[in-house]
Amino acid sequence: MMSKHTWLIRKCWMVPRRATRAACILILAGVCSVATGSGPHSKRSVGPDLITSDLHEFLYWGASPDGTIQAYSFGTWACNIGDTPAVWDGSTDQHPVIGQNLFRVTDQRCEQIGQSWLKWGFQANNTDDCGDCNDPGTTDLLGVNCADAYSAGLNGFQTALGPKSVVNPFTGEFPVSHATPSMTTIGGRLQVPTDALNTPGATYFVEGQYVSPDDSAAGNNRNNTSYRAVWFLPGYNPTFVSPGGTPSSIVQQQPGIAAWAEQDATVFLSSTDVPGDGRLYAARKATDLGGGTWHYELVIQNVNVDRAVGGVLVQLPSGFVAANLGFHAVPYHSGEPYDAAPWIGSTTAAGVRWDTVSYATDPNANALRWGTMYNFWFDADVAPELVTWATLALFKPGAPAEVEVAIGPGLMLRGDMNCDGVVDFGDINPFVSYLVDFSTWQAAYPDCPASNGDIDEDSVYPSFQDINPFVECVIQSGCP
């Protein structure tokens, strides 16, 4: 018997225009309904859903006394794309906190070179900058389709900053009272090593992230990061305007690691959700050194996994030879309690691995915690098509103890949503599940790379923009 979704795809394919076909498929499948309202986010999430809708203006605060650290803050815009107002009460623990990060991309590597303490949110402005704001009539709520802005000055105002270490990024829970950083020039602000800003040919990206309890409770906490390109003028002053005079654009609902894949087509990018916790991203670049040897760059970004990552194993085939293992971590600062000891790299029969000290030994060990990105690199006599999976050991106790992340194409076949090796009508139901309930799809097809659903190859997935090309892939029994 023909399934519901197979029937609707065939029925909707009779509609002549491609965009109309996609709308037909989604509405008949129950994936969405005709939305009401206006503005760029007219399709509403259920519950409050905060995104970083823009990053604007920079403040350069100055350098550390020895000149080795530069301090910044930048302004952030939030938009509530959900169907329920978001709580924004600065006198309680029911409001957002906001993180600021800086990344450097070269032709070989993407690194996080700076992070800030968190801005504790207060008072929503409820402006129309996201569209037609449904003003709730109070600054303790950010209304549906409403926007709120914080200036660069407010996001660097030290008495309103608090440590990342007291926040659970997945649940959005944090204490009402918290420590504040020292009132020095760089205390708690976005700190960047001076020498990291002097890299010829490098490009730089800032990232803003909102974490909020009710956004998390609604299950809308995996789209809260956005990034934007930035340039540094003489004197270490930042600007969002390129040397050619063109302002950069915000890339919404994507973490900083995605900038690497966007800039370099040879970078493989994937995401993985930890059961009962947040989201991790992995990116890999392979460079042929000749003579059968390859150099590998691996980046792991922890967006909002509270349990953190304490170990990384890159799975390699038996008999491999690896050398030149390396590691980089963005430093914590201003009194955060975490150790800065580098992870130790080693080789095992299963592959190359890096580990920090165990949680049982030191709960404040240098784990890959939320809002941070760590780098791992090595050389090996293994071709890229055989370097496709990494195992990440979770730092805090719990189940599961580890998760696997895709770091290469492997089983990747665009449109093959059940990983049976073909693209056909059997992929329709999995594709619909992938769009509307990603974690359920991932549990049903654990060995299937999420990038199989990135039909338009824009490195944004799951995405409704992939519906039209997916329909064509199914009809053609494969993607072009």
N, C-alpha and C positions, 0 to 999 in steps of 0.2 A: 504494500500500500504506500502511495506517495505521501511523504511527510508534509506537515503544514508549511514548513519553510521552503521545501522544494516546490510545492504548488505555487506559493506566492511569488517566488523568484520567476517562475515560468510565466505566471500571469502578468507580473509587473514588467517583464521584458517586452511585452507587447506594446507598452506605452512608448511613444516614439522618442521623447527627449530624455537624455541620460539623467539629468538632475531630477526629473519627475519620476523616473524609474526608481531612483534611490529613495525618494520620499515615500513612494508607494510601498516599497519593500519594508521599510521601517515601520510605517503605520500599520500595515497589515500584520506584521509580526508582533506588534505590541511593544516594539522597542521604544517608540516615542509617539507622541500625539501632536496635533497641530498646536504649536505654542502660542500663547498670548503674550502681550507686552511688546516692548520695542528695545532697540539697542543691540549691541553686538553679542550679548549673551541671552538671547530670547528663549533658548532651551534651558530650562531650569533644573539644577540639581535638587534633590530632596533634602530639606533642612538647610541650615546656613552653609555656605561654601565660599570661603575666602581664597582669593588668589592675589598674588603680587601683580597688579595690573600695569604698573609702570615704575621705573626707577628714574629719579630726576635730581638734578643739582648735586654738586659735590662741595664739601668743605675740607680743605687741607688745614689741619690743626698745627702741624709742625713736626719736629723730630725729637727723638730722645736726646739727652745731653751729649751722648757720644756720637750722635749722628747716624747710628746704625739702623734705627727703626723710624719709619714715617707713619703718621697717624692721620686717618681720614674718617669721614662719615658721609653717607649719601641719603638723599630723600627717597621715600617709598610711598607709593599709592597702593591701596587695597581696594578690591571690588568684591562685593557679595553677589555671586552669580547663582546663589541658591534661591529657594522659594520661601525662606523663613529668615527674619532678621537675626543677625549675629549679636551676641551679647558683648558689650564693650564698656564694662564698668570698672574703671581704674581703681576703685576703692576696695575691690574684692579680688578673688582669683579667677574671675570670669571675664577675661579680655585677652587679646592677642599679645604675644611677645614676638619680636622681630629681630632676625639675624642678618648680618651683612658679611659677605665673603668676597675675596678677590682671587682670580685664576689667571695664570700665565700659560699661553700656548705657543710653542715653538714648532719647527718643522719635525721635531722628534717626540715631543712630550707635552702633556697637559698637567699642570701642577696647581694645587691650591697654595697660594703664597701669603694669604692673610685671612684672618677672621676677627670678628668683634664679639664683645659681650652683647647681650640682648637688650633691645629697647622694650621697656614695659609700657604697653599701650594704655591710653586713656582718652575718653571723649571722641566719639565718632562725629565727623563733620556732616555727613550725609549730603554730598553734592551730586550733581548730575553728570559727572565725568565718566561714568560707565553707561550712560543712557538716561532714561527717564526714571529718576530715583523715586521710590515709594517711601517718602520720609516718614519714619516712625514717630516723629515729634519729640524725641529725646536723644541726647548725646550718649546715653547708656546702651544704645542699640545702633547697629549699622543696618539700615533697611535693605530690602530687596532691590537689586539693581543700583544700589547706592555706592558711592566712593568715599574714601577717607584718605587724606594725605598727611604725612609727617615730613617736615623739612629736614634738610641735612643737619641743621643746627639742633633740632630736637632729637634726632637719632644719634647725635653725639653728645648730648647733654648728660653729664656723668651721673648726676643724682637720680636720673631715670633709667640707668643701665643696671642690669642684673646678670649673674653668671649663667652660662648654659648648663652647668653641672646640676642645677636644682630643678631642671625641667624634664619631664617625660615627654619626648617629642611625639610619641604615638597617641597618647591619651590627652595630651595638652595640659596635664596637671602640673602645678607649681605652687609654691607657698606665696601667701600674700606679702609677707615681709622677706627681704633678701639683702644680701650684702651689696654694696656699691663699690666701684673701683676707686683707686686713689685719684686725687684731683691734680695729677700731673698732666703734662701735655698729651701723653699717649695713653693714659690709664683707661682701660676698658674699650677704647675705640678700635676701629679697624686698623690693626697694626700690620705693617708690611716691611720686610727687610729692605733696606735701601739698595743693596746690591741686586735684588731681584727686579728692580725697576730700570736696570741699565742693560737689559738683554737686547742686543741688536736683532731686528727682524721679528721680535716677539709681538704677539697681540694679547690684549688684556680684556678680561670680562669681570664685571661685578654681578653678584647674585644676591637677591633679597628673598627672605623666607619668613612667612607668617606661620605661627603655631598658636592654636586657639582651642580651648576645651570643647566648645559646642560644635565647632567645625569637625573636630576629631570624633566626637560622639555620633555625629551624623554620617561618619564614614567617608568624609570628603577631604581627608588630610594627606592625599598623595599628589595634589596638584598645586601646592602652595609656594613653589619656588619659580622664579623667573630670572632671566639674565639679560645683560646688555653690554655691548662692546664699549670700552673706554680707552682713551689715549692719555699719555702723560707728557705734559709740556716741560720745558726747562724749569728747573726749580721744583720738580716733582709735583707740579700742579696738574690735577686730572681734568679731563673734559670729555663730554659725550660727542664732540664734533671731531670728525676725522681730519687728517691733514689736508684732504681735498675739499673740506668745508661742508661735508654731508653729515648730519646727525645720525647716530646709530638708532636702531629701532629695538624696542623691547621684544624679547622672545618669551611669551607667557607660558606658564605652567610646565616649564622644562628646567631641569637643574643645570648647573654650570658645566657639568661633564658633557652635555649635549653639544656645547659649543665646539668641542674638539671634533666630534663626528660631523658637525655641520661644515667645518672648515676643511676637513681632510677626509676625502672619500674612501681612503684605505682603512679608516678606523671602524672597527666593529663595535656596536653599542647594544646593550641589552639591559633589561630591568628584571628584578626578582622581588617578590613580596614574601617576607618572612611570615609564616603562619602565626596569627595572633599579634603581629607587630607590623612595622613599617616597611619601607621600600629601600632597596639597594640598587645601584647601577654599576655596571662593569663595562669598561671599554678596553679594547686591545688593538695595538698596531704592530705589524710584523714588517721587518726590513731585511731584505736579502743581503747578507754580508759576502756572498760568494763561497765557493767551495763546499756547498751543502750546509752552511751555517746561517742561522737567522738570529736577528736581535729582536727581542720582544719587550714591548712596553705595555704594562697592565695598570689600569687605574680603577680603583673601587671608590665610589662615593656613597656614603651612608646619608641618605636624606633624612629619615626619621625613624630608624630602628633603635629602640631604647636599649635592647640587649647588647648592641654594639658587636663588632667583629674582632676576634682575638687571634685568628690564624687564617692564612691563605695558602692553599695547595693548588698549583697549576698541574693538572693531570697530563702526563707525558707517556708515550709508549715505552715498553721495556727496552733496555739497552741504550737509552739516550745518554748523551754527554752534554752537561750544562756547565756554564762558567759565568763569571762577571755578574753575580747576583747583586742587586742594589735596592735601596729603599729610601723613600722620602716621606716625611709627615709634616703637615702644617703645625707650627708650634702653638700651644696654649699660652695664655699670658694673664697678667694682672691679678694673680692669686688663685686661678683655677687650680684644683688640687691634683691634677693628673701628672704622672711622671712623663718625662720626655725621652726616655731611653729608646733608641731605635730597635726595630724588630730584627731578629736574627734570621738570616737566610741560610738554608741548607738544602741538600739533595737527599731524596729517599728513593726507594724502588718505584714509588708511585709518581714521582715528579719533583718539582722544585717547590719549596714551601718557606713561609716566613711566619714567625710566631712572636707574640708579646708574652709577658709573664702572665700566668693564669690568674683568674679572678680569685681563686682560693688563696693564692699567695699574696696578691695585692689588688684589692678592688679598684684602686686608682692607677693601675698600670696603663700604659700608653695604648689602649684599645682604639680601634677606629670607631669613634663615637659619632653621634648624629651631627649633621651640618658640616661634616669634614670629608676630605678626599685624601687618600694615601696612594703612593706610587710604588710599583714593584717592577723590576726589570732584570733580564737575564739573556744570555746567548745560549743557543742549543742547536744540535744537529738534527732538528725535527722540522719538517715543513709545516706551514700554517694550517693546512687542512687537517692536520693531526693534533692541533692545539686548539681545542674547542670548548673545554669545560674546566672550571675551577671550583674547588670546594672551599666554602667559607665557614670556619668554625666560629660559632657565636660565643661571645665573651661571658655574658652573665648566664648563670645556670638556668635551665629550662628545656623544654622540648619544642621543636627539634634541637639537637645539639649542633647541627650544621645544615647548610643549604648549598645547593649547586647552582652556579650561574653560568650561562653561556658566554664564552669569550671568543667564539669563532662561528662561522656559518654552520658547520656540522650537518645537522638534519635540515637546515634551513631550505625551504622551498616556498617562495611567496605564494600565498593562497592555500597552501596545504595545512589546513587548520586542525586536522586530526593526525597528521604525520604518518599517513599511510603510503606516502611516496607519489601520490597523484593529486591533481586538482580537479575535483568533480562535484556533483551535487551532494555527495556525502560530507563536504566541507561546509555546507550552508548552516546547519544547526550549530556546529562548533563556532563558526564565525559570529553568529548572532550572540552566542553565549560569551564569546571573547569581548564583544562590544559592551554588553550590558552587565556582565558579572565576571570580570576578568579573573578574580581569584578562583571562582568555580571552574572556569575553563582551564586554568593552570593546574588545578588539582586533578582534573579529568585527563589532562594530557601533559604530565610532568616533564616528559622528554622533548616536548615540542617547543622550539624557540619562539618567544613572543614576537620576534621580528618577522615571523611568517605572515603575520597580519598587517605588516607595514607595506601594503601593496603599492603605494605611490612612492615608497622609498624616501620619505622625508624625515625619517628617524623619529617620528612622533607616532606613538601607538600605545594603547588602542586609540583609534581616531575614526570618527564618522566620515572623515575625508577619504577613507579607504573603501567606502561602500561601492561607489561607481566602478573603480578599477577591479574590485573583487568580483562584481557581477560579470564583467567582461572576461575575467580569468576563468570563471566557472563555465561560461558559455563556450569559450575557446579551448577548454580542457588544459589550461595552463596560462601563466602570465608571460607576456612578451619580455 
